[in-house]
Amino acid sequence: MKSPNETIVTVTGATGYLATHILHFLLAQGYQVRGTVRDPEAVRTEHLNEPEEFCPEMRESGGTLTLYTCDLTIEGSFDEAIAG
């Protein structure tokens, strides 16, 4: 079984209420997390642009957060976020 640091998890709708809690849990456990958002510059995304402030535990766990701009109305916009 892979360790969390070797495991990539994609969380869609990363700015949502439940997704925010899931992101925090995964980062604290050391997972490599890919979060999808519609607009990475939006105010509701600010907390995700500073992931170590959002989840201080990730400094020790080695968790990482990468945001991907995705839109359900654009075909293929999720391809990179879910690849691998």
BABAPA-258877 format. One record per residue (C-alpha): residue number from 1; residue in one letter; z, x, y. Coordinates in steps of 0.05 Angstrom, whole numbers, always signed. Example, Ala and Ser with C-alpha at 12.3 -4.5 7.8 and 13.67 -1.06 7.14 Angstrom:
residues 2
<n = 1, res = A, up = +156, east = +246, north = -90>;
<n = 2, res = S, up = +143, east = +273, north = -21>;
END
This chain:
residues 84
<n = 1, res = M, up = +0, east = +0, north = +0>;
<n = 2, res = K, up = -18, east = +26, north = +69>;
<n = 3, res = S, up = +37, east = +40, north = +120>;
<n = 4, res = P, up = +37, east = -1, north = +184>;
<n = 5, res = N, up = +9, east = +59, north = +223>;
<n = 6, res = E, up = -53, east = +58, north = +178>;
<n = 7, res = T, up = -63, east = -17, north = +182>;
<n = 8, res = I, up = -106, east = -51, north = +235>;
<n = 9, res = V, up = -88, east = -123, north = +253>;
<n = 10, res = T, up = -129, east = -167, north = +300>;
<n = 11, res = V, up = -93, east = -221, north = +339>;
<n = 12, res = T, up = -139, east = -270, north = +373>;
<n = 13, res = G, up = -118, east = -305, north = +437>;
<n = 14, res = A, up = -69, east = -248, north = +452>;
<n = 15, res = T, up = -43, east = -280, north = +516>;
<n = 16, res = G, up = -19, east = -343, north = +481>;
<n = 17, res = Y, up = +55, east = -359, north = +470>;
<n = 18, res = L, up = +56, east = -348, north = +395>;
<n = 19, res = A, up = +7, east = -290, north = +397>;
<n = 20, res = T, up = +52, east = -253, north = +447>;
<n = 21, res = H, up = +110, east = -257, north = +398>;
<n = 22, res = I, up = +66, east = -236, north = +340>;
<n = 23, res = L, up = +39, east = -177, north = +380>;
<n = 24, res = H, up = +110, east = -154, north = +398>;
<n = 25, res = F, up = +132, east = -157, north = +325>;
<n = 26, res = L, up = +71, east = -119, north = +299>;
<n = 27, res = L, up = +76, east = -65, north = +353>;
<n = 28, res = A, up = +150, east = -56, north = +339>;
<n = 29, res = Q, up = +134, east = -46, north = +265>;
<n = 30, res = G, up = +81, east = +7, north = +281>;
<n = 31, res = Y, up = +16, east = -30, north = +268>;
<n = 32, res = Q, up = -50, east = -14, north = +302>;
<n = 33, res = V, up = -62, east = -80, north = +338>;
<n = 34, res = R, up = -127, east = -106, north = +367>;
<n = 35, res = G, up = -116, east = -163, north = +415>;
<n = 36, res = T, up = -172, east = -209, north = +439>;
<n = 37, res = V, up = -171, east = -237, north = +510>;
<n = 38, res = R, up = -221, east = -274, north = +553>;
<n = 39, res = D, up = -208, east = -233, north = +615>;
<n = 40, res = P, up = -168, east = -168, north = +611>;
<n = 41, res = E, up = -160, east = -168, north = +687>;
<n = 42, res = A, up = -129, east = -238, north = +691>;
<n = 43, res = V, up = -57, east = -245, north = +714>;
<n = 44, res = R, up = -36, east = -274, north = +647>;
<n = 45, res = T, up = -58, east = -210, north = +614>;
<n = 46, res = E, up = -18, east = -162, north = +658>;
<n = 47, res = H, up = +39, east = -153, north = +608>;
<n = 48, res = L, up = -11, east = -130, north = +555>;
<n = 49, res = N, up = -42, east = -78, north = +601>;
<n = 50, res = E, up = +24, east = -40, north = +599>;
<n = 51, res = P, up = +40, east = -45, north = +525>;
<n = 52, res = E, up = +98, east = +5, north = +525>;
<n = 53, res = E, up = +134, east = -37, north = +577>;
<n = 54, res = F, up = +118, east = -101, north = +538>;
<n = 55, res = C, up = +144, east = -70, north = +473>;
<n = 56, res = P, up = +186, east = -7, north = +484>;
<n = 57, res = E, up = +198, east = -2, north = +408>;
<n = 58, res = M, up = +125, east = +19, north = +399>;
<n = 59, res = R, up = +142, east = +88, north = +427>;
<n = 60, res = E, up = +182, east = +103, north = +365>;
<n = 61, res = S, up = +143, east = +62, north = +315>;
<n = 62, res = G, up = +75, east = +91, north = +334>;
<n = 63, res = G, up = +44, east = +22, north = +344>;
<n = 64, res = T, up = -19, east = +17, north = +386>;
<n = 65, res = L, up = -51, east = -40, north = +425>;
<n = 66, res = T, up = -125, east = -43, north = +443>;
<n = 67, res = L, up = -151, east = -103, north = +481>;
<n = 68, res = Y, up = -221, east = -131, north = +469>;
<n = 69, res = T, up = -257, east = -180, north = +515>;
<n = 70, res = C, up = -281, east = -237, north = +472>;
<n = 71, res = D, up = -309, east = -306, north = +486>;
<n = 72, res = L, up = -321, east = -361, north = +435>;
<n = 73, res = T, up = -383, east = -383, north = +472>;
<n = 74, res = I, up = -416, east = -314, north = +465>;
<n = 75, res = E, up = -443, east = -300, north = +396>;
<n = 76, res = G, up = -419, east = -234, north = +367>;
<n = 77, res = S, up = -366, east = -221, north = +420>;
<n = 78, res = F, up = -312, east = -215, north = +366>;
<n = 79, res = D, up = -352, east = -167, north = +322>;
<n = 80, res = E, up = -321, east = -103, north = +348>;
<n = 81, res = A, up = -250, east = -131, north = +349>;
<n = 82, res = I, up = -252, east = -152, north = +276>;
<n = 83, res = A, up = -293, east = -94, north = +248>;
<n = 84, res = G, up = -260, east = -48, north = +197>;
END
